Amino acid sequence: MIKVAVVGVNNIGKIHCEAYRRHPDTELAAVCDLMPERAEAAGRLHGVPSYSDLRELLARESVDVVIVATAGVEKGSHHYEPAMIALEAGKAVFVEKPLSNNIDEARRMVAFARERNLVLACNLNHRFTPAAAKARELVDAGKLGTLLFLNMRLTIQNPQEDTEWLHMRALHPHSIDVMRYFAGDIKCVQAFMTKAPGRSSWSTASVNVQFASGAVGHLTGSYDMSMRHPIEFCEVAGHEGRIIVDNVYESMTYYPHHSDELTVVRNSIFGGMNGFDDTFGRRIGCFIDELKAGVKPERITASGADALAAQEVIEAAIRSQQLGGAPVTVPS
């Protein structure tokens, strides 16, 4: 049985608590939050010890994994300290995205985990769907041939205005991760951003990318769209075929260039995903399966290194916007 502690028990943290409490191979061992009343409420709800100090929790409780579900500015400014405390204690760590809203902190987290040979994973849950898995299977089998381009769109409604870069740093670890999942590393970006009426942040972005493979791509992202409509679209094309993954989990369609016969994988109402929130369970399930199997830290799916690679792209896009749309090389 894998013993889990969840740090940060508001919103997303509540989802994590329920997921690890229900999973047959995990035990929710303790909860922690900087707000004692919030930690105590979660502890009472789940019947586990509660703490407001992670070091105290780790000193007193037997824990294998620490889940960092804190938030902060740009959804990530409170991630670094608890993640580093847990890594220093030798624990496997699973962090909500982004690893940190500070790229230097994210780099240090990944470097420290690698130095200590510890598992560091991130909740990049958008790729954990049957549609994405089937699409990746076809890409890996060479059904698209040489990849030529990838178009990605991720749009939701979020009125928050933490900083001018909230939209990029808080939302697009997901979209960049999906792009990298299908087409590999990104080596150069060029970004243009705009602000919706009444906003102080760059709430809509257009980002051109060049992949290390030579393929090209594009990301359209926005915090200004209605949640009533599909939030995500991904098109991957090569010289032999094209794939479309529609709305995260709803369907995947493969269009071979030399045939009229399509391959369609749709989310069934019978036994399929019930909604976007199911991506959390699928992602967490993969993480637990890999821990049980003893997967080496460098082979963990959606690892801290993957999250850092996405964040490097985001920071390069921000720099491009600051430079008036000039191309910016992504650190390797």
N, C-alpha and C positions, 0 to 999 in steps of 0.2 A: 504494500500500500504506500503510495506517494503522499507525503504530508505537505500541505500547502498553506502558506500564509499570504493573505491579501492585504496590501498596503494601499490605502485610499479606498474608502467604501461608500463613495457617493456615485450615483449614476452608473458609469461603466463598471466600477468596483462591485456594485451590487450584482451585476450580470456575472462577473467572475466568481463571486461567492456562491451563487446558486449553481453555476456550472461545475465547480469543483466539489461542492457538497453532493451533487447528484451523480457525478461520474463514478463508475464502479471501481476504478483503480486509484482514486484519490480520496484523501480525507482533508477536509477543511480544518486545519489545526488551530488557527488563530487569525485575528484581524487587527489592523493597525490604522490609525488615522490621527492626524495632528489635532483634530477636534475631538476631545475626549468623549463628548456626548454622542457624537456620531459613531465612534468606535464602540462605545458601550451598547448603543442600540443595535448595531450589527452583531455584536457578541451575544446579546440576549436572543436575538432572532434566530441565530444559528447554533446556539448552545456551545460557544467556544470562548476561550479567553480573549480579552480585548486589551489593546495597548495604545498609547499615544507616542511611544518611543520604540523605534524599530530595534535599536541595539538591546534594549531590555527584553523585547520579545525573543530575539535570537539567543539571548543568554539563558532564558528560562524555558523555552519551548523546543521540542524536537521538530525540526522543519527541514524538508528537502528542497523545496522550491519557494521562491518569493515572487509574487505577482505585484508589479508596480503599476497601479491603476490610478495614480494621482493625476492632477491636471496642471493648473498654473497658467501663466501667460502663454499664449499661442498653443495651448493644450499640452505643453511639454516642459515648462520651466521647473516643475517640481519632481521630475523623473530622476535627475542625476544623483542626488544625495542618497535616496533610499536604494537605488540600484547599486551604487558603489559600496554602500554599507553591506548589502547582501553579498556582493561578489567578494568583498574582503573577508567575509565570514565563510567563503567557500561554497555558497549556495548556487544552484541553478537559478537563473533570473529570466522572467518574462515581463517585458515592458510594453505598455501601450505606446502607440505612435504619437508623435515622433519620439525617438530615443531621448532627445532633448531639443528644445528650440535653439540651443546654442551649439553650433557645429563643433567647436573645440571640445565641449563636454561630451558630445556624441563620439568623437574620435577617441577620447580618453577611455570611455566605457568599453568600446570595442577592443582597443589595444590592451586594456587591463584584463579583460576576459580571455583574450587570445594568449596573453603572457601566462595566465594561471590555468589555461586549458579548461575553462569553465563554460558551461552552456549559457549563452545570452541570446534570447529570441525576442521577436517583436510581433505584436498583434496586427500584422498586415493581412487582414482577413478577407479582402476582396478576391484574392486568387483561389480561395478555398471553396469552390463550387464544382459540381459535376460538369457544368458547361465549360468552365475554364480548364478542368482536368482533361476533358475530351479534346479541346482545342490544342492543348499542349502536347497531347499524345500524337495528334496529326502533324504538328510542327516537327516533333522529334522523329517521326517516321519519314520525314522528307516529303510529305504530301503537298506542301506548298512550294517545294523547290528552294531556290535561293531567295531569302527574304529580301523584299524591295522596299516596302513601306509599312508603317503602322500608324493608324489614326486612333486617338484615345479621347474620350470626352467624359468628364466627371463633373456634375453640376448638382448642387443642392441649395437649399435656402438656409442661410445662417446670418442673422442680423448683427452678430457680435462685431466689436470694433476694438479688440485688444490693442493691436498695433497695425501699421500699414501693411505688414507682411503676414497677417494671421491666415488669410486664405491659402497662401502658398505653403506655409509651414505646417498648418494643422490638417489640411485636407489632402494635399497631394503626395504625401508618402504613399498613399494607397494607389493613386493613378500611376505614379512613376514605377512603383513596384510591379504592377500589372504589365506595364510596358517592358520592363526588364525581364520579367518572367517569360515572356514570349520571344523577345528579340535580343536579349543580352545587354551588356554594358553600354552606357551612353557616354560619348566622348566630347560632344560639343552641343551647346544650346544657344538659342537666340530668343529673347522674350519681349513681348509687348503686353502691357497691362492697362486696364482702365478702371475707373470708379463709377459705380452706379449712382444715380441722383441721391444726394443726401449722405453719401458715404465718405469717410475719411481714409478708408483702406483701399488697397488695390484689390478689388473684390472680383474681378474677372480677368482672366489671363489667356494669352495665346502664346504657346511655346513651341518653337521648331527645334527638332533634335536630330543629331547624327549619331547613329550607333557605331560601336567599334567595328562591327561587321561590314560597314559601308552602307547599310540600309538607312533610310531617312524616316522621319516620323513627325507627328504633331500631337500636341495636347491642347485641348480647349477645356478650361476650368472656370467655374463660377460659384460664388456664394449668393447669387442673385436670382436663382431660378425657383420655380414652384416644386414642392415635394410631391405634388400630385402626378407628376409625369416621370418617365424613366430617368434614372439618375446617371446611368453609366452605359457607355458604348465603346466597344473595342473592335477594330478592324485590322487584321493582319494579312498582308498580301505578299505573295512571291511569284516567281515566273511560271509556276505550275498550278497555283490555286490561291484561293482567298478564304478567310475565315471571319465570321462575325460573331462576337459574343454580345448578346443584347441584355442590357439591364442587370448586370452582375450574374444573375442565376437563372433568368427566365428561359434562355435558349442559346444554342450554338448552331450555326449553319456553316457547312463547308461547301464551297463552290469550286469544283475542279474546272480548270480552264478548257479542257478538251472533252467535256461530257456535260450532258443536260441533267444527269442524275445527281441530286444533292444529298448530303448527309445532314440530318437535322436531329439534334438532341434537345428536347424541351423539358422543362420542369413539369412533371406530372402532378396533378392534384391528388393522385393516389401514391403516397409514399415518397413524394418529392419534398423539396424545401417548402416550408410554410411561409417564408418571408425572409427579408434581409437579415434579421436577427439570428437566423439559423447559421449564418456564416461564422458567428462567434463559436458556437458549439463545434462546428467542423474544424475550425482552426485550433481550438483548444484540444480537441480529440487527437489531431495530428501531433501536437506537441507532447501530449501524454504518451501516445504510442511510441514516439521516438525516444522519450526518456526511458520507458520500460525496455525498449530494445537496445539501450545503451549506445545510441547513435553518437558518434563523436561530435564535439562542439562545432567543428568546422563543416560538418555535414548537416547540421540542423536546418530544416526548412524554414524560410522566412526568418533568417537569423538576424542578430544585431548587425552583422556585416552587411547584409542585404538592406537593412533599414538605413544604415549609414550611407551606402551607395546611393540610395534614393535621395537622401538628404543633401548629399554633395551636388546632385543635379539641381535640387531646389535652390540651394545657395548660389549656384552658378546662374540660374534663371533670374534670381533677385539682382545679382550683380549686372546681368545683361540689361535689365530694366533700368537700373541706376545709370548705365552707360548709354542710354538712349537706344537700346536695341542692338548693340554691338554683340557679335558672337563671343562666347566665353567658353574656354576649355574646362572640362570637368576634371578635377583631380582624380588620378587613378589609385 
